[in-house]
Amino acid sequence: MSVYTPAEAVEETGFSIDTLRYYEKIGLLERVDRNAAGQRRFSQEDVGWLGMVRCLRDTGMPIATMLRFAELVRAGDHTVPDRIRLLEEHDRQVQGQIANLAERQSYIHHKISYYRSLL
């Protein structure tokens, strides 16, 4: 089993050490194992979970919703339907963001074309 130091976990996940500490404090990340000196040692499972958290955060999921998702995951397989519903709702929100960005991009393309016509 791979074990990551805090610096390695930061490098793997892209989160700052302060963010990792915060996520552990609020329960988004389960308590991280520590070595004999009390230093955090992240497991492969921790890093994998943080990859999911990164995806959710990068797509705009609020922390409260991420915490709900984490609770559902920890509660066991009987929560799979609830997890699906939560992720489907988030997916709809992400799709809305994508549509909004595509609309904005179209506007930018229009402006570029306009400015090129002036040359």
Backbone as CSV, one residue per row, in Angstrom:
resi,resn,N_x,N_y,N_z,CA_x,CA_y,CA_z,C_x,C_y,C_z
1,MET,0.841,-1.182,0.000,0.000,0.000,0.000,0.884,1.243,0.000
2,SER,0.599,2.175,-0.878,1.355,3.416,-0.951,0.952,4.350,0.174
3,VAL,1.938,5.022,0.719,1.707,6.012,1.760,2.356,7.302,1.286
4,TYR,1.638,8.400,1.470,2.099,9.697,0.996,2.342,10.630,2.172
5,THR,3.453,11.328,2.129,3.697,12.398,3.095,2.758,13.549,2.748
6,PRO,2.594,14.510,3.635,1.774,15.666,3.288,2.228,16.358,1.999
7,ALA,3.531,16.508,1.828,4.048,17.165,0.613,3.692,16.354,-0.628
8,GLU,3.780,15.032,-0.538,3.433,14.179,-1.675,1.932,14.232,-1.950
9,ALA,1.126,14.287,-0.894,-0.324,14.384,-1.070,-0.691,15.703,-1.734
10,VAL,0.001,16.770,-1.347,-0.217,18.076,-1.976,0.102,17.983,-3.462
11,GLU,1.222,17.363,-3.780,1.632,17.238,-5.184,0.654,16.378,-5.977
12,GLU,0.186,15.296,-5.387,-0.728,14.380,-6.072,-2.105,14.991,-6.301
13,THR,-2.588,15.758,-5.324,-3.977,16.236,-5.370,-4.132,17.663,-5.867
14,GLY,-3.076,18.455,-5.751,-3.182,19.861,-6.119,-3.795,20.730,-5.034
15,PHE,-4.171,20.132,-3.905,-4.679,20.898,-2.777,-3.518,21.383,-1.925
16,SER,-3.676,22.518,-1.292,-2.649,22.985,-0.357,-2.735,22.154,0.924
17,ILE,-1.678,22.179,1.709,-1.686,21.447,2.980,-2.757,22.023,3.902
18,ASP,-2.956,23.338,3.855,-4.006,23.944,4.677,-5.382,23.429,4.281
19,THR,-5.612,23.261,2.982,-6.892,22.727,2.511,-7.069,21.289,2.967
20,LEU,-6.007,20.496,2.888,-6.092,19.109,3.342,-6.418,19.046,4.830
21,ARG,-5.782,19.891,5.614,-6.069,19.944,7.058,-7.521,20.344,7.295
22,TYR,-7.978,21.347,6.555,-9.352,21.817,6.695,-10.342,20.719,6.335
23,TYR,-10.112,20.036,5.231,-11.004,18.962,4.818,-11.054,17.849,5.871
24,GLU,-9.922,17.589,6.493,-9.906,16.587,7.558,-10.686,17.111,8.767
25,LYS,-10.490,18.356,9.106,-11.148,18.961,10.272,-12.672,18.939,10.146
26,ILE,-13.189,19.240,8.945,-14.644,19.301,8.770,-15.262,17.936,8.455
27,GLY,-14.418,16.928,8.236,-14.923,15.587,7.982,-15.113,15.235,6.522
28,LEU,-14.676,16.105,5.635,-14.745,15.770,4.209,-13.727,14.680,3.886
29,LEU,-12.629,14.717,4.564,-11.598,13.679,4.484,-11.594,12.989,5.842
30,GLU,-11.694,11.673,5.842,-11.666,10.960,7.117,-10.318,11.178,7.790
31,ARG,-10.294,10.954,9.083,-9.062,11.161,9.841,-7.904,10.440,9.165
32,VAL,-6.845,11.197,8.927,-5.662,10.672,8.240,-4.755,10.008,9.275
33,ASP,-4.218,8.831,8.911,-3.278,8.146,9.797,-2.050,9.018,10.035
34,ARG,-1.391,8.758,11.133,-0.186,9.504,11.484,0.931,8.530,11.843
35,ASN,2.152,8.999,11.626,3.295,8.165,12.007,3.582,8.368,13.496
36,ALA,4.645,7.734,13.978,4.976,7.804,15.404,5.251,9.232,15.868
37,ALA,5.707,10.084,14.962,5.983,11.486,15.306,4.733,12.366,15.182
38,GLY,3.603,11.772,14.804,2.364,12.525,14.690,2.152,13.199,13.341
39,GLN,3.027,12.914,12.386,2.889,13.511,11.054,1.889,12.718,10.229
40,ARG,1.088,13.434,9.474,0.080,12.780,8.637,0.750,11.889,7.590
41,ARG,0.106,10.766,7.344,0.513,9.849,6.285,-0.755,9.484,5.521
42,PHE,-0.863,9.962,4.299,-2.046,9.759,3.479,-1.948,8.418,2.758
43,SER,-3.039,7.679,2.764,-3.076,6.396,2.064,-3.461,6.617,0.607
44,GLN,-3.302,5.562,-0.185,-3.745,5.604,-1.574,-5.245,5.872,-1.623
45,GLU,-5.985,5.313,-0.674,-7.428,5.540,-0.603,-7.731,7.018,-0.324
46,ASP,-6.963,7.626,0.592,-7.137,9.067,0.874,-6.917,9.888,-0.388
47,VAL,-5.843,9.597,-1.103,-5.502,10.350,-2.311,-6.568,10.121,-3.385
48,GLY,-7.056,8.895,-3.505,-8.129,8.614,-4.457,-9.399,9.384,-4.120
49,TRP,-9.763,9.407,-2.851,-10.936,10.169,-2.414,-10.743,11.654,-2.722
50,LEU,-9.561,12.154,-2.469,-9.286,13.566,-2.747,-9.385,13.873,-4.238
51,GLY,-9.112,12.891,-5.089,-9.315,13.086,-6.527,-10.780,13.325,-6.835
52,MET,-11.655,12.578,-6.156,-13.099,12.789,-6.339,-13.497,14.167,-5.817
53,VAL,-12.981,14.524,-4.655,-13.270,15.833,-4.067,-12.789,16.938,-5.002
54,ARG,-11.623,16.760,-5.599,-11.082,17.757,-6.550,-12.048,17.945,-7.720
55,CYS,-12.537,16.833,-8.252,-13.480,16.901,-9.372,-14.736,17.661,-8.966
56,LEU,-15.287,17.326,-7.820,-16.513,17.986,-7.361,-16.277,19.469,-7.098
57,ARG,-15.163,19.770,-6.460,-14.857,21.176,-6.165,-14.629,21.968,-7.444
58,ASP,-13.869,21.393,-8.358,-13.553,22.101,-9.608,-14.789,22.333,-10.469
59,THR,-15.823,21.548,-10.243,-17.054,21.734,-11.002,-18.105,22.507,-10.207
60,GLY,-17.670,23.102,-9.094,-18.524,24.040,-8.378,-19.440,23.467,-7.318
61,MET,-19.236,22.235,-6.908,-20.095,21.686,-5.870,-19.784,22.364,-4.537
62,PRO,-20.803,22.844,-3.838,-20.571,23.463,-2.528,-20.049,22.445,-1.515
63,ILE,-19.303,22.922,-0.547,-18.736,22.037,0.480,-19.834,21.283,1.213
64,ALA,-20.939,21.946,1.511,-22.030,21.269,2.223,-22.530,20.062,1.430
65,THR,-22.605,20.179,0.124,-23.053,19.069,-0.713,-21.981,17.989,-0.774
66,MET,-20.712,18.403,-0.828,-19.632,17.413,-0.798,-19.660,16.641,0.519
67,LEU,-19.941,17.333,1.617,-20.034,16.658,2.917,-21.183,15.655,2.918
68,ARG,-22.298,16.026,2.319,-23.433,15.104,2.229,-23.043,13.871,1.415
69,PHE,-22.351,14.088,0.306,-21.891,12.974,-0.512,-20.967,12.065,0.304
70,ALA,-20.037,12.661,1.049,-19.116,11.881,1.883,-19.882,11.064,2.921
71,GLU,-20.896,11.657,3.525,-21.719,10.929,4.500,-22.391,9.728,3.846
72,LEU,-22.919,9.939,2.654,-23.579,8.847,1.952,-22.610,7.723,1.627
73,VAL,-21.427,8.078,1.165,-20.421,7.061,0.830,-20.070,6.248,2.074
74,ARG,-19.866,6.941,3.181,-19.465,6.260,4.423,-20.590,5.428,5.023
75,ALA,-21.828,5.760,4.675,-22.972,5.039,5.245,-23.155,3.658,4.630
76,GLY,-22.566,3.419,3.473,-22.634,2.083,2.895,-23.376,2.020,1.578
77,ASP,-23.391,0.816,1.032,-23.939,0.590,-0.308,-25.429,0.882,-0.425
78,HIS,-26.172,0.832,0.672,-27.610,1.101,0.582,-27.893,2.560,0.199
79,THR,-26.863,3.407,0.226,-27.040,4.822,-0.147,-26.716,5.096,-1.614
80,VAL,-26.402,4.066,-2.370,-26.046,4.268,-3.779,-27.127,5.035,-4.538
81,PRO,-28.423,4.720,-4.380,-29.435,5.515,-5.099,-29.387,7.010,-4.725
82,ASP,-29.147,7.305,-3.463,-29.039,8.709,-3.041,-27.801,9.374,-3.641
83,ARG,-26.717,8.625,-3.727,-25.498,9.165,-4.341,-25.734,9.465,-5.812
84,ILE,-26.424,8.564,-6.475,-26.729,8.776,-7.896,-27.543,10.052,-8.058
85,ARG,-28.588,10.212,-7.243,-29.420,11.422,-7.334,-28.600,12.681,-7.093
86,LEU,-27.739,12.649,-6.082,-26.909,13.811,-5.776,-25.989,14.143,-6.946
87,LEU,-25.345,13.137,-7.502,-24.427,13.362,-8.623,-25.172,13.763,-9.893
88,GLU,-26.353,13.211,-10.107,-27.138,13.616,-11.279,-27.548,15.088,-11.177
89,GLU,-27.930,15.525,-9.995,-28.277,16.935,-9.806,-27.059,17.817,-10.065
90,HIS,-25.927,17.399,-9.558,-24.702,18.167,-9.789,-24.362,18.180,-11.278
91,ASP,-24.547,17.045,-11.938,-24.280,16.964,-13.368,-25.160,17.949,-14.143
92,ARG,-26.413,18.082,-13.743,-27.299,19.052,-14.401,-26.773,20.479,-14.201
93,GLN,-26.272,20.757,-13.017,-25.716,22.084,-12.757,-24.459,22.326,-13.585
94,VAL,-23.616,21.310,-13.684,-22.405,21.423,-14.506,-22.790,21.639,-15.968
95,GLN,-23.785,20.919,-16.437,-24.228,21.079,-17.819,-24.719,22.500,-18.057
96,GLY,-25.399,23.069,-17.076,-25.831,24.461,-17.174,-24.655,25.421,-17.249
97,GLN,-23.618,25.147,-16.466,-22.403,25.971,-16.510,-21.750,25.882,-17.885
98,ILE,-21.702,24.671,-18.421,-21.097,24.474,-19.746,-21.884,25.247,-20.802
99,ALA,-23.200,25.169,-20.738,-24.039,25.886,-21.705,-23.817,27.394,-21.581
100,ASN,-23.713,27.876,-20.360,-23.476,29.298,-20.137,-22.125,29.713,-20.704
101,LEU,-21.112,28.911,-20.468,-19.779,29.217,-21.001,-19.774,29.173,-22.528
102,ALA,-20.479,28.214,-23.109,-20.542,28.134,-24.567,-21.202,29.383,-25.143
103,GLU,-22.225,29.868,-24.468,-22.888,31.099,-24.909,-21.931,32.289,-24.825
104,ARG,-21.203,32.372,-23.743,-20.222,33.456,-23.578,-19.119,33.354,-24.625
105,GLN,-18.683,32.119,-24.883,-17.642,31.914,-25.884,-18.129,32.344,-27.256
106,SER,-19.362,32.052,-27.567,-19.931,32.470,-28.840,-19.903,33.987,-28.964
107,TYR,-20.222,34.658,-27.894,-20.184,36.117,-27.891,-18.763,36.625,-28.146
108,ILE,-17.784,35.990,-27.487,-16.382,36.364,-27.693,-15.982,36.149,-29.148
109,HIS,-16.377,35.017,-29.723,-16.067,34.741,-31.134,-16.678,35.804,-32.049
110,HIS,-17.890,36.209,-31.720,-18.543,37.260,-32.492,-17.727,38.554,-32.439
111,LYS,-17.257,38.905,-31.237,-16.452,40.128,-31.091,-15.136,40.018,-31.861
112,ILE,-14.512,38.854,-31.806,-13.259,38.649,-32.553,-13.524,38.856,-34.043
113,SER,-14.580,38.264,-34.549,-14.923,38.423,-35.967,-15.175,39.887,-36.306
114,TYR,-15.887,40.561,-35.436,-16.162,41.969,-35.656,-14.874,42.771,-35.741
115,TYR,-13.986,42.565,-34.764,-12.722,43.316,-34.757,-11.859,42.968,-35.957
116,ARG,-11.864,41.712,-36.381,-11.102,41.348,-37.581,-11.658,42.035,-38.824
117,SER,-12.960,42.245,-38.854,-13.566,42.919,-40.008,-13.150,44.376,-40.105
118,LEU,-12.673,44.918,-38.994,-12.218,46.312,-38.986,-10.816,46.469,-39.545
119,LEU,-10.086,45.390,-39.639,-8.691,45.477,-40.124,-8.608,45.554,-41.629
